[in-house]
Amino acid sequence: MQYEIPFSLEGAAFCFRQYTKLMEHWAAVLPLEILYVDYEELVENQEEVSRRMLAHCRLDWDAS
């Protein structure tokens, strides 16, 4: 079945299922801690979430 990605609801759903399967795969096979970031939370609390992402990458926060 071919969807006109991303121009249909079915296409968007297909992409999301593929993304979910891919992330489940990487979480299962990689010996790394994966940081999941919620877009809405990032938009609402940009500095807090950005700090969390940087800390996850072992980088320092630079306010500039």
Protein Blocks (a to p, Z undefined) as FASTA:
>chain_A
ZZddfkbfklmmmmmmmmmmmmmmmmmmpccdcddddfklmmmmmmlmmmmmmmmnopac
dfZZ
